Amino acid sequence: MNRDQVQGNWKQFKGKVREQWGRLTDDHLDQIEGRREQLSGRIQEAYGISKEEAEQQINDFERSTDYKWQ
């Protein structure tokens, strides 16, 4: 799935992301709009974790869903 497809399907996957990272607000998710680097930064801020840990969580999320970032 390319970046345009990810952003186009963001509304569908937004709920799954919210389930995974419940501390992220709807405003955060609206700002992220499917951009992996934005998601990583927001996860780091919300959970007080390192960039590497946030990236690992995103990788785990990708493996458990059909959602892939490019």
PyMOL commands that set and color helices and strands:
alter all, ss='L'
color gray80, all
select helices_A, chain A and resi 3-8+10-20+26-32+36-47+51-64
alter helices_A, ss='H'
color red, helices_A
deselect
rebuild
show_as cartoon
